[in-house]
Amino acid sequence: MQDSLKPFFSPDGVAIIGASSKTNKLSYGILRNLTLYGYKGAIYPVNPGSEEILGKKCYPDIRSVPDPVDLAVIVLPANLVLEAVINCAKRGIKAITLISGGFKELGTEGEELEKQLISIIRKNDMRMVGPNCVGTMSLHNGLNTTFISGIPDIGGIGFLSQSGAVLGGIVDLVKGKGVGFAHFSSLGNEADVTETDMIDYLGNDPQTTVIAAYVEQIQDGTSFIKTAKKVSETKPIVLLKAGKTSAGARAVSSHTGSLAGLHSAYQAAFIQSGVIEVQSVNDLFDVSQAFALQHLPKGRRVVILTNSGGPAALASDSLATNGLIMADLSNETTKELRNYLNKSAQVNNPVDMLGGAEALDFENAMKVVIDDPNVDIIVAILVPQSLVNPVEVAHSIYKIANLTEKTVIACFMGDQLVAEPRRVLHANHVPMFVYPESVGNVLGAMLRYANWKSSYEEIKPITENINYEMTRRIFTKYRAEMSLGEALTRPILESYGISVIKGEIAKSAQEAAIVAQKIGFPVALKIISKDILHKSDVGGIRLNIFDTEQVLDGFQIMMADIHNLMPHTEIDGVIVEKMAPKGQEVIVGMRRDPGFGPVIMFGLGGIYVELFKDVAFRVAPISKNDAMDIVFSTKAGTLLRGFRGAKESDIESVVDILMRLSQLSCDFPEISEIEINPLLVLPKGEGSIALDGRVILDSSFL
Amino acid sequence: MQDSLKPFFSPDGVAIIGASSKTNKLSYGILRNLTLYGYKGAIYPVNPGSEEILGKKCYPDIRSVPDPVDLAVIVLPANLVLEAVINCAKRGIKAITLISGGFKELGTEGEELEKQLISIIRKNDMRMVGPNCVGTMSLHNGLNTTFISGIPDIGGIGFLSQSGAVLGGIVDLVKGKGVGFAHFSSLGNEADVTETDMIDYLGNDPQTTVIAAYVEQIQDGTSFIKTAKKVSETKPIVLLKAGKTSAGARAVSSHTGSLAGLHSAYQAAFIQSGVIEVQSVNDLFDVSQAFALQHLPKGRRVVILTNSGGPAALASDSLATNGLIMADLSNETTKELRNYLNKSAQVNNPVDMLGGAEALDFENAMKVVIDDPNVDIIVAILVPQSLVNPVEVAHSIYKIANLTEKTVIACFMGDQLVAEPRRVLHANHVPMFVYPESVGNVLGAMLRYANWKSSYEEIKPITENINYEMTRRIFTKYRAEMSLGEALTRPILESYGISVIKGEIAKSAQEAAIVAQKIGFPVALKIISKDILHKSDVGGIRLNIFDTEQVLDGFQIMMADIHNLMPHTEIDGVIVEKMAPKGQEVIVGMRRDPGFGPVIMFGLGGIYVELFKDVAFRVAPISKNDAMDIVFSTKAGTLLRGFRGAKESDIESVVDILMRLSQLSCDFPEISEIEINPLLVLPKGEGSIALDGRVILDSSFL
């Protein structure tokens, strides 16, 4: 709960520290906006040089401002800010919106100043939005502490943005289009209030029905996921992430690392926590508006009613690429449509009522399709025609839409001709878009959220068949190592209930022969040495050994080869391993992301994981659904299900291993990376076996 | 050349047959539009029931209309159209725009009527646009034979659409935004004039500098490719295709067929012929406008100048996903930028001049970057801020843009606030978009076209090492077969210079042994029987045979096995084949598309071709560049180049085989499908060998 953020949207009184009477100053713009949109609370300009600004009495300093005042908006040069905040603290003001720039964004000096600021804020139990931001708006009570010209319409969208400059453009893009907002907030440097705090606050705010966010960076991924999950249970979070392709990927030493670029962690976090990621500014508001106005879809079967075949075809394409399908209309429906519509109309899906279709045609067709049990979603498309009144069509659409709990959206192609119909539709809970391509993007987003909600489950820690103590002992003993090879990774995996190919360490040829006889032929020999990274490159792997003699020979040759190639290598022995049975090779692993913590990875084994980037990620801890999601969102999952007549593999065991890996990663923060490569997945019912693995430790835990 | 289409855009006089004086009739709307936008030619309403409409003298029939008149727009009920067209023919009118519906789109009866219509049109050397269309517009001379309200601005875009209803929406979307059109045409049922005719005409039209097209279907793919290629050499064609995901893929019997869904042929045709396919209505006009106004990019290095970091980040994402890269600014550039700009500005790329950046900052920064040799493209981004005049910024941008031959585009985020700056920029040759995501889409499209132009080459038939006659004889002999197996496909491929794994047919065990000794061990045996589709399923393949005895044994066992499983199978012998060396397996093939003809296919071998759909297509005949394009646009191509330290494979030989397959497909239209699967690609310099192949014949050639 973030009750402390309430004054940023519903303050009892607002002081503008640094208010100017010069009309070309930002602070003047803020004061004007505060007076312009119906805000009922007290407004106090603070400026020692003025008596009055915009008809408001001006105060020389914040201490002289009378009650009530619980928000101070500061618009001063950076070097005057600290004193102003201290005075606010003394005056008992708990909420600061710091518009001024000149802090962390300008380098070391500014960063120092920002730190001092934060320490005052924290010491005095205050909250601060900014610095380097453009303020907040609350559309329901007319609060506007920005200097942006114009405001959007009133509605249910709570918007937060890590870019301030972008807000002016966004307001201009959405205003007058019936896209309704509850709150608007610019977060600036997030010195105190972060995107997560704001999501938490809006999650509990009754005026906000959907949260829209523009995000560039999330500092505390763990708390973001926790908050976003909680909020997503009751309202959707629609998010546009910038910087997806930025070359921010760290150089790393293993497959897992090299594939888990930064955005993969963000993406995983969004998917897991129900956050609906969109790909464009346009989609951000189209999707948010749809959530704000319409019912969630109860299925993915769509019917299109249209007066023009072209846009219906484009919309169908976009539906298909977004996971929706065209509904198979019932015979009754097509028969009834035939009765109602022009005899030339196409009564299959898309239902094309032709260019002359009027409001009554839309109304009749909608009436019929909302009752078809094969239909979950209705899309009404209109291209304005000279003899049809689009406003009347809009009335027909919402009239029927309001009779059903099925999802109804509209696409009216155009600009000026569709402005009034859009206002009518939006005012009556039917979202409308101008491009047919938006239809699929919007419904796809709604469907993803509906699916997340219905499949959401609590994550329970795994305890069965886990020996925490044993693993703890290994880490304690080997904490000085950078990297644990197969021999040490083996008992770690086994302690966490992950099967490893049968094998034991042997220090001599004779020991190797004894082990081989014990575990049964055929076996493989693998060198153990922390100096050797790629065993096969130095002759450190021998496969398909069928008898004792071959074991003895193989051991000698391996030692000789390695001694020749790397004379000073320290060798700890060999692992004698059972040769693996047939199965499907996959790779599972974990890399710890600086922001989100342990990221679990699954993908196709061999060179294909890199060639096709066929991998999926989730942030640990993961639920069983998350684990299944990872598997099935890859082509590796398709293979495991039994592709082209192949037998189904033991997917259940892969899911179990992913969850155990997640548990292991959460239990031991000193693990920086784990990789099981390959994990051999056997036929259904027979489990999976780790054939090789390694662990990389975080040296900062030393 | 399509001079016969000139009257649809520049008629000397227009008759409206079926003109009505009732204001709620479409024909009234057309007449009004004709009089409204400055068309200077004569306008003749034709209607026996009126004396005069809209101040124009009305004629009882077309024969009484005086000269000059060379276009008749017909708006009559379908049953009166035939007679009207006959009268037009008698009157010597060569161009008909048939607005009326009621033809092919309504089924058999309408189709019959349309056929009669066409026969009259053809017999009299007339041309017809429609039926079932909304007419044409020519913005430069004010001709408007549509009933759409409003017209777009004047410019260089020639637009054609297979959907008429969509035009009203499009006009409303683009009008008043400085997106300039030369011509607008709706094609309806394309009974006579097709999209290809129109592209041909606009390709030669001096007012048209870029062609934009909305297309649902192309009937004659071969002539489309030929025309589009020719036109693309001088002006870009930007195309939006609807129905990409439609379940129109035919059931087919081989890998090639099952993957070459309909849209893959379209896509291939577009790529080869320089047609720039876009994915949305918005992109269609953004991209067309950019082509109309700006220079083609000379490279892919982009610099962004912005007053807001957020949109610059979003634009960078979209640039990266569209194949562009951020320019590495020279030291001189950053030094100069530092001199000119605010000391807090970020002078690396993106150059962030911060929220306060004014027109002069944009002007100075642009001046600096246009001279940087590391920069090919300049993107200026502005989010309107309260203290900055966006129109002044627009003036600064085009002023500098007009001094350089580098590509310059602008993104001004907003709606009402950016309307005037957009008009200013568009009027001065700088395209402007409102969403940062459009930046990458537009520049990516421009780059693709520039690359196509610079790599375009004439296709020359291949003759070297091709024995047409030998192949002809095989087809003549086996024309009654549906499908030619490996044994018959072998000599066909060899005749076209494609190496096949060494092997010969043997009818008995003894013959097989002799062949094996001749070609050298190890060998494989493969059954020959037209009854057996999957050889390995019935024991019809034996590999790794090392000596004569194994050949004799293997032959006997194979015959026995097959006899047991399929007692009545007719067996033609075995192929004794050299065992293949090591190499990379790929698949190459051809499937004949009903619209586009032979489609050449290349992809990864094995199950991966289906799992990852890692295939690429081009329509034959293909050039060497086309063949290289196919290879390098797949992951299979990445593998062949030598992935993860592997040796490079003989890509040259794959390119050669693709071109030979193209030649074969063009030479023998009776081939319905060919598949070489696998084609074994050996290390660089060692060639490629077909290991198995088959040909399916088109039974209609019997």
Interface residues (C-beta under 8 A of the other chain):
Chain A: N24 L26 G29 G101 E105 L106 F147 I148 S149 S161 Q162 S163 G164 A165 V166 G168 G169 I170 D172 L173 K175 G176 Y214 E216 L240 A242 G243 K244 T245 S246 Q279 S280 V281 N282 N307 S308 G309 G310 P311 A313 L314 S316 D317 A320 T321 S344 G355 V383 P384 Q385 S386 L387 M413 G414 D415 Q416 L417 V418 V434 Y435 P436 E437 I607 Y608 E610 L611 F612 D614 K635 T638 L639 F643 R644
Chain B: N24 L26 G29 G101 E105 L106 F147 I148 S149 S161 Q162 S163 G164 A165 V166 G168 G169 I170 D172 L173 K175 G176 Y214 E216 L240 A242 G243 K244 T245 S246 Q279 S280 V281 N282 N307 S308 G309 G310 P311 A313 L314 S316 D317 A320 T321 S344 G355 V383 P384 Q385 S386 L387 F412 M413 G414 D415 Q416 L417 V418 V434 Y435 P436 E437 I607 Y608 E610 L611 F612 D614 K635 T638 L639 F643 R644
